[in-house]
Amino acid sequence: DSVVYDFSINEKGTVANWYNAPDTSTLSWPSSSNGTHTNGLPKLAPECSGIKLKSLDDILLDHGFDTKEHESIRSDFMSGVIGLEQNRLAMNTELTDVQPDDVIITENAITPYIRARGLEALKTGTVGVVTLAAGVGSRWTQGAGVVKALHPFCKLGDRHRSFLEIHLAKSRRMSRMADHTIPHVFTTSYMTDSPIETYLDREKNHGYDGPIYQSHGKTIGLRLIPTTRDLKFAWEELQQQQLDEQAQKVRESLQGALLGWAKECGEASDYRDNLPLQCLHPVGHFFEVPNLLLNGTLLAMISDRPQLKYLMMHNIDTVGADVDPGLLGLFMEGGSSLGFEVVPRRIEDQGGGLGRVNGSVRLVEGLALPREEDEFKFTYYNSMTTWIDVDKLLSIFELHRSDLANEKRVADAVHKFSHRLPTYVTIKEVKKRWGNGHEDVHPVAQFEKLWGDMSALDDVDCEFYVVPRQRGQQLKDVVQLDGWLRDGSAAYLDNICSWD
């Protein structure tokens, strides 16, 4: 069949409009101490000249930077306890695919009774939704600084819809089915907090009738200068084309210069010689759930709805996931602490998956794989969608509902528990712009803990549900959209939404 493209002509090209903001107190603008502006940016308009810029230390303080934990990470990083090589499981680790009895095929397991049980739970208001919206989707935009949750990426219904609007439309549909509103939480970070709050206010929550909570990030990381050990490991592991003699000399000279830069700055020292947002990093999606405890969001939800027992947590880009009563009933029937949804793996799914590690069934992160080809051993890929029993989760952290109002008790419990999960190290490149087209690119080290590693803990009871790919697929890159539209996934999504 022929393919017909429906183009429209943009008669105006790229245009910009000037708006007078009523409140400029939180506007970030890079400026030097003498008032001149860096990076070749134009001077601020006179009406903006009184803006007070936040320093790096102020941002760290506002977002719960843990100095004690940071120093512990620095010590472990410098001593080699954690690092790029230490991310990986030992080479002699036995990695195999799961057995049929290790997973639950949902289309076979969900009976009318189980679906009715889940629907009854929805009708009594015992379920909430948590959408992870703390990232800026660098893969989605190939590096542009945008809030992925707010991107109107696809036309559904009569107009283009953002990720955030789509998730509210799914909760609206299930609320109407159950005749009871579903509380919906959006987790944010220092990068997405203000834009999402402004968006929801401007769009009036897209007409969603249920309670909406914004879980503000209470964990933040400060990048470090990498060690020469990790830089060398990264370059040795990176698949690089062998260049001609002269080009190879240039590459080796560059690597030598970066090693010298790391030594001169101080290996494992704080990276502060840049704009504040270039020095900070997110600390991994494991902390999105503890943040619910640390910032009082879970306490507010339980106060507003004491009968709350279950949460469904999912990524902002897992657009097909909704509070399906069949899956909810299945999770309730199993009685586990956590229920992870997985999908049949495709060749384009990069990273870890569900497997057996020395005989134990768990999710394995891509960073932990001993060999790159190990990911092809796994039949199922992690969708990150997780069903959570609230009281059992609190018990895992050695907490009860009555403890949530005690900030110190909660903070100590989160700090203690987080040490049970591995800390992954990654090397990222950041730019420092000097102005007039001059910029430097430096490697920096950052750290994260990942939610999937909860499945590796012996005292955390987990189940694994195989769901259809249309439900569990993640939209990480815009190149996926064409196939996603053609294979019926977009139509499936439209059917499970109720638009305002």
Disulfide bonds with the S-S distance in Angstrom:
none
